[in-house]
Amino acid sequence: MKFAPKIIFPLAVSLAAGLAGCSKPAAETPPAAPEKAGVTVDAETQERIGLKIESPVAMHWQPVVRATGHVADPMTFAAAVADYEAARAAASASQSELDRTQKLAAQDNASARVLEAAQAASARDTLAFKTSQAKFAADWGAHLAAQTNLSAYAEKFMTDGKSLVKLSLPAGAFRNPPPPVATILALNNETNAVAAELADDMVIDPATQVQTLLYAADEKLPPNIAVTGLLKVAGDPVDGVVVPVGAVLRHEGRGWAYVQTETNQFVRVEIPLDRLTDGGWFVSENLSMTNRIVTVGAQTVLSAELSGGGFNTGQRD
C-alpha cells in the first residue's frame, strides 16, 4: 500500500496524455463545408417555361464613380437665360447710348446733364448685368455664362428632346477636367440608361464642399426626378464578364443570377450591383465566359427555389 500513490500518479498522467492526444486531431480538423443547394429543372420543364441559357460576354471595365442628382426643369433654365440675356441687352444698349452721347458732347451737341444721365444709366445697367452674370454662372456654370447664343441653347431643352442634369459629388472627386461623358440612370432604373455630355463644371459650394457637374442628356427626361450618374475615372481597366440586366434578379436586397452547373442543374450566384455598363452588370469574380447563365426565365426558377415546389431541388456536385 505504501507504493500505491507512486503507481497511481504516473497512470493518471498517462491517461490524461492519451485523452489529450485523442482529442487534438478532432479539434484541428475543420468541419466539412456544406454543399450549396441548387435547383433541378428537367429538359421538358426548361422548354415549357421558356428557359434561355447563354454565356456571358467578356469585357474590360473602366472604374466609375456614382453621383446623385436631378433633372433640371427646362422652364427654370429658360427663365434664367431670359433674365440674363435681358440684362446683357440692357447693358449693351446703355453703353451704346453713352458712346453716342459722349460723341455729341465732344461736339457741344449734348449738355453735361444729358451726359451725366447717360453715364449713370450705363453704370447701373453694367452693374446689373455683372450681377446677373454671376448669379447665372453660380446656378448654371461659368462656361454657359460666357456664351453669347444662350437663347438658342436653351431652346434645345424645350423642343429638341434633350435634358439638363445636375450631378453632385464631393469636391476633389475628379481632377480637372471632369469626365466629358456620363451615363444617367433615371429613377435609378438600370434599364433606362441615357448618355450625356458635359455642359459645364460649376463652382464648388464653399459651405458644403460639394461640386456640381452639369450634363446634357440625349433624351427628354421628366423634370426634377432623381437620377444617378456613372462617371468614368482614371485607372487600369478590370477584366471580367457582363451579365445582361434581364438575367439579374433582386432578392433580399442583393442581385442574383442562375448558373448552369449540369444539364438540368442550376445554382444561384450573387451579382454585385455596383458596375453597370451599356450591356448589363459587370462581374469580375465568380463568373467567366465558360459559364452558362439563365437569361430568360430566371424569375420562375427563383420562385420554385424559394417555395420549395414546382421543381425538384438538388445538391451541387
C-alpha positions as CSV (number, residue, x, y, z in Angstrom):
1,M,0.0,0.0,0.0
2,K,3.0,2.4,0.5
3,F,3.8,2.2,-3.2
4,A,0.1,2.8,-4.4
5,P,0.5,6.6,-4.8
6,K,3.6,6.3,-6.9
7,I,1.8,3.9,-9.3
8,I,-1.5,5.8,-9.5
9,F,0.2,9.2,-10.3
10,P,2.0,8.1,-13.5
11,L,-1.1,6.1,-14.5
12,A,-3.2,9.3,-14.2
13,V,-0.7,11.3,-16.2
14,S,-0.6,8.7,-18.9
15,L,-4.4,8.5,-19.2
16,A,-4.6,12.3,-19.4
17,A,-2.0,12.5,-22.1
18,G,-3.8,9.7,-24.0
19,L,-7.1,11.5,-23.9
20,A,-5.4,14.8,-25.0
21,G,-3.8,13.0,-27.9
22,C,-7.1,11.5,-29.0
23,S,-9.0,14.8,-28.8
24,K,-6.4,17.0,-30.6
25,P,-6.9,15.7,-34.2
26,A,-10.7,16.2,-33.8
27,A,-10.2,19.8,-32.8
28,E,-7.8,20.6,-35.6
29,T,-9.9,19.0,-38.3
30,P,-12.2,21.7,-39.8
31,P,-15.9,20.9,-40.4
32,A,-16.8,19.9,-43.9
33,A,-18.2,22.8,-45.9
34,P,-21.9,22.3,-46.7
35,E,-22.8,21.8,-50.3
36,K,-24.6,24.6,-52.0
37,A,-28.2,23.9,-52.8
38,G,-29.4,24.3,-56.4
39,V,-32.5,23.8,-58.5
40,T,-33.1,20.9,-60.8
41,V,-35.0,21.7,-64.0
42,D,-35.5,18.9,-66.4
43,A,-35.4,19.4,-70.2
44,E,-39.2,19.3,-70.6
45,T,-39.7,21.9,-67.9
46,Q,-37.0,24.1,-69.3
47,E,-38.8,24.1,-72.7
48,R,-42.2,24.7,-71.0
49,I,-41.1,27.8,-69.1
50,G,-39.1,29.2,-72.0
51,L,-35.7,28.9,-70.2
52,K,-32.9,30.6,-72.2
53,I,-29.3,30.0,-71.3
54,E,-26.3,32.0,-72.6
55,S,-22.6,32.6,-71.9
56,P,-21.7,36.0,-70.5
57,V,-19.6,38.3,-72.7
58,A,-16.0,39.2,-71.8
59,M,-15.4,42.9,-71.2
60,H,-12.7,45.3,-69.9
61,W,-14.4,47.5,-67.4
62,Q,-13.3,51.1,-66.6
63,P,-13.8,52.1,-62.9
64,V,-16.6,54.6,-62.4
65,V,-17.9,56.9,-59.6
66,R,-21.6,57.1,-58.9
67,A,-23.0,60.6,-58.4
68,T,-26.5,61.6,-57.4
69,G,-28.5,64.5,-58.8
70,H,-31.7,65.5,-60.6
71,V,-33.1,66.6,-63.9
72,A,-33.2,70.4,-64.2
73,D,-36.6,72.0,-65.1
74,P,-36.2,73.4,-68.6
75,M,-38.6,76.2,-67.8
76,T,-36.4,77.3,-64.9
77,F,-33.4,77.2,-67.2
78,A,-35.1,79.1,-69.9
79,A,-36.3,81.8,-67.5
80,A,-32.8,82.2,-66.1
81,V,-31.5,82.6,-69.7
82,A,-34.2,85.2,-70.5
83,D,-33.3,87.3,-67.4
84,Y,-29.6,87.0,-68.1
85,E,-30.0,88.0,-71.8
86,A,-32.3,90.9,-70.9
87,A,-29.6,92.2,-68.5
88,R,-27.0,91.8,-71.2
89,A,-29.1,93.6,-73.8
90,A,-29.8,96.5,-71.3
91,A,-26.1,96.9,-70.5
92,S,-25.2,96.9,-74.2
93,A,-27.9,99.4,-75.1
94,S,-26.8,101.7,-72.2
95,Q,-23.2,101.5,-73.3
96,S,-24.1,102.4,-76.9
97,E,-26.2,105.3,-75.7
98,L,-23.3,106.5,-73.6
99,D,-20.9,106.3,-76.5
100,R,-23.3,108.3,-78.7
101,T,-23.8,110.9,-76.0
102,Q,-20.1,111.3,-75.4
103,K,-19.5,112.0,-79.2
104,L,-22.3,114.6,-79.1
105,A,-20.9,116.2,-76.0
106,A,-17.4,116.5,-77.6
107,Q,-19.2,118.4,-80.5
108,D,-21.1,120.6,-77.9
109,N,-24.3,118.9,-79.1
110,A,-25.2,117.4,-75.7
111,S,-25.4,119.1,-72.3
112,A,-23.4,118.0,-69.3
113,R,-26.7,116.9,-67.7
114,V,-27.5,114.6,-70.5
115,L,-24.0,113.1,-70.5
116,E,-24.2,112.5,-66.7
117,A,-27.5,110.8,-67.1
118,A,-26.1,108.5,-69.9
119,Q,-23.1,107.7,-67.7
120,A,-25.3,106.8,-64.7
121,A,-27.6,104.6,-66.8
122,S,-24.6,102.8,-68.3
123,A,-23.0,102.2,-64.9
124,R,-26.4,101.0,-63.5
125,D,-27.1,98.5,-66.3
126,T,-23.5,97.3,-66.4
127,L,-23.6,96.5,-62.7
128,A,-27.0,94.8,-63.1
129,F,-25.5,92.7,-65.9
130,K,-22.5,91.6,-63.9
131,T,-24.7,90.7,-61.0
132,S,-27.0,88.6,-63.3
133,Q,-23.9,87.0,-64.9
134,A,-22.5,86.0,-61.5
135,K,-25.9,84.5,-60.5
136,F,-26.3,82.6,-63.8
137,A,-22.7,81.3,-63.5
138,A,-23.4,80.1,-60.0
139,D,-26.6,78.3,-61.0
140,W,-25.7,77.0,-64.4
141,G,-21.9,77.3,-64.8
142,A,-19.3,79.9,-65.9
143,H,-18.9,78.2,-69.3
144,L,-22.5,78.7,-70.2
145,A,-22.5,82.2,-68.8
146,A,-19.7,83.1,-71.3
147,Q,-21.7,82.0,-74.3
148,T,-23.5,84.5,-76.5
149,N,-26.1,82.2,-78.0
150,L,-27.8,81.1,-74.8
151,S,-31.3,81.6,-76.1
152,A,-30.7,79.1,-79.0
153,Y,-29.0,76.7,-76.5
154,A,-32.0,76.9,-74.1
155,E,-34.4,76.1,-76.9
156,K,-32.8,72.7,-77.4
157,F,-34.1,71.6,-74.0
158,M,-37.5,73.0,-74.7
159,T,-38.1,71.4,-78.1
160,D,-35.3,69.1,-79.2
161,G,-35.8,66.2,-76.7
162,K,-32.8,66.9,-74.5
163,S,-32.4,67.3,-70.8
164,L,-30.1,69.1,-68.4
165,V,-28.9,67.0,-65.5
166,K,-27.2,68.3,-62.4
167,L,-24.9,65.8,-60.6
168,S,-23.4,66.4,-57.2
169,L,-20.3,64.8,-55.7
170,P,-17.6,65.7,-53.0
171,A,-15.1,68.3,-54.1
172,G,-11.9,66.8,-55.4
173,A,-13.5,63.6,-56.6
174,F,-12.1,64.4,-60.0
175,R,-9.1,66.3,-61.2
176,N,-9.8,68.9,-63.9
177,P,-11.2,68.5,-66.4
178,P,-14.1,66.4,-65.2
179,P,-15.3,63.4,-67.2
180,P,-16.6,64.5,-70.6
181,V,-19.4,61.9,-70.7
182,A,-21.7,60.3,-68.2
183,T,-24.3,57.6,-68.1
184,I,-27.5,58.8,-66.5
185,L,-29.9,56.3,-64.7
186,A,-33.3,57.9,-64.5
187,L,-35.2,56.9,-61.3
188,N,-32.2,54.6,-60.5
189,N,-33.5,52.3,-63.2
190,E,-30.6,50.5,-64.9
191,T,-32.8,49.6,-67.9
192,N,-33.2,53.3,-68.7
193,A,-29.5,54.4,-69.2
194,V,-29.1,57.7,-71.1
195,A,-25.9,59.1,-72.5
196,A,-24.9,62.6,-71.6
197,E,-22.1,65.1,-72.4
198,L,-20.6,67.6,-70.0
199,A,-22.2,71.0,-70.4
200,D,-20.4,72.8,-67.6
201,D,-18.3,72.4,-64.4
202,M,-20.0,74.6,-61.8
203,V,-18.3,76.2,-58.8
204,I,-17.7,74.3,-55.6
205,D,-20.0,75.3,-52.8
206,P,-17.7,76.6,-50.0
207,A,-20.3,75.8,-47.3
208,T,-20.9,72.1,-48.3
209,Q,-17.8,71.4,-50.3
210,V,-19.9,69.9,-53.0
211,Q,-19.1,70.1,-56.7
212,T,-21.9,70.2,-59.2
213,L,-21.5,69.0,-62.8
214,L,-24.0,69.9,-65.5
215,Y,-24.6,67.3,-68.2
216,A,-26.7,67.5,-71.3
217,A,-28.6,64.2,-71.8
218,D,-29.7,62.9,-75.2
219,E,-33.2,62.1,-74.1
220,K,-36.2,64.0,-72.7
221,L,-36.4,63.2,-69.0
222,P,-39.2,64.3,-66.6
223,P,-38.1,67.5,-64.8
224,N,-36.9,67.3,-61.2
225,I,-36.7,63.5,-61.0
226,A,-33.8,62.0,-59.1
227,V,-31.1,60.4,-61.2
228,T,-27.8,58.6,-60.7
229,G,-24.8,59.4,-62.8
230,L,-22.0,57.0,-63.6
231,L,-18.7,58.8,-64.3
232,K,-15.6,57.1,-65.6
233,V,-12.4,57.7,-63.6
234,A,-8.8,57.2,-64.5
235,G,-7.3,53.8,-63.8
236,D,-6.5,50.5,-65.3
237,P,-9.4,48.5,-66.7
238,V,-10.6,45.3,-65.0
239,D,-11.2,42.1,-66.8
240,G,-14.5,40.3,-66.3
241,V,-17.8,39.5,-68.0
242,V,-21.1,41.3,-68.5
243,V,-24.4,39.7,-67.2
244,P,-27.4,41.1,-69.0
245,V,-29.8,43.2,-66.9
246,G,-32.7,40.8,-67.6
247,A,-30.7,37.9,-66.1
248,V,-30.2,39.6,-62.8
249,L,-32.8,39.0,-60.0
250,R,-33.4,41.0,-56.9
251,H,-33.8,39.1,-53.6
252,E,-33.0,40.1,-50.0
253,G,-31.6,43.4,-51.3
254,R,-29.0,41.8,-53.5
255,G,-28.6,40.8,-57.1
256,W,-28.5,37.1,-58.3
257,A,-28.2,35.1,-61.4
258,Y,-28.6,31.4,-62.1
259,V,-25.6,29.5,-63.4
260,Q,-26.0,26.1,-65.1
261,T,-23.7,23.6,-63.4
262,E,-25.1,20.5,-65.2
263,T,-27.6,19.9,-67.9
264,N,-30.5,20.1,-65.6
265,Q,-28.9,21.7,-62.5
266,F,-28.8,25.5,-61.7
267,V,-27.1,27.3,-58.8
268,R,-27.9,30.9,-57.7
269,V,-24.8,33.2,-57.7
270,E,-24.6,36.7,-56.3
271,I,-24.1,39.5,-58.8
272,P,-22.6,42.8,-57.4
273,L,-24.8,45.8,-58.4
274,D,-22.1,48.5,-58.5
275,R,-20.8,48.2,-62.0
276,L,-23.4,49.0,-64.6
277,T,-22.4,49.0,-68.3
278,D,-24.4,49.5,-71.5
279,G,-24.8,45.7,-71.8
280,G,-25.6,44.9,-68.2
281,W,-23.9,44.3,-64.9
282,F,-20.1,43.8,-64.9
283,V,-18.7,41.0,-62.8
284,S,-15.0,40.4,-62.2
285,E,-15.3,37.4,-59.9
286,N,-17.1,34.0,-59.7
287,L,-18.1,34.1,-63.4
288,S,-16.3,33.7,-66.7
289,M,-17.0,33.2,-70.4
290,T,-17.1,29.4,-69.8
291,N,-20.2,29.7,-67.5
292,R,-23.7,29.4,-68.8
293,I,-26.3,31.7,-67.1
294,V,-30.1,31.9,-67.3
295,T,-31.0,35.0,-69.3
296,V,-34.8,34.3,-69.7
297,G,-36.9,32.5,-67.1
298,A,-34.7,33.1,-64.1
299,Q,-37.6,34.6,-62.0
300,T,-39.5,31.3,-62.4
301,V,-36.6,29.3,-61.2
302,L,-36.2,31.6,-58.2
303,S,-39.8,31.3,-57.3
304,A,-39.5,27.5,-57.5
305,E,-36.4,27.5,-55.3
306,L,-37.9,29.8,-52.6
307,S,-41.2,27.9,-52.5
308,G,-39.6,24.5,-52.4
309,G,-42.1,23.3,-55.0
310,G,-42.6,23.3,-58.7
311,F,-39.2,21.8,-59.5
312,N,-37.1,19.1,-57.8
313,T,-34.4,20.6,-55.6
314,G,-31.0,19.0,-55.6
315,Q,-27.4,19.5,-54.4
316,R,-24.5,20.8,-56.3
317,D,-21.9,18.2,-57.1
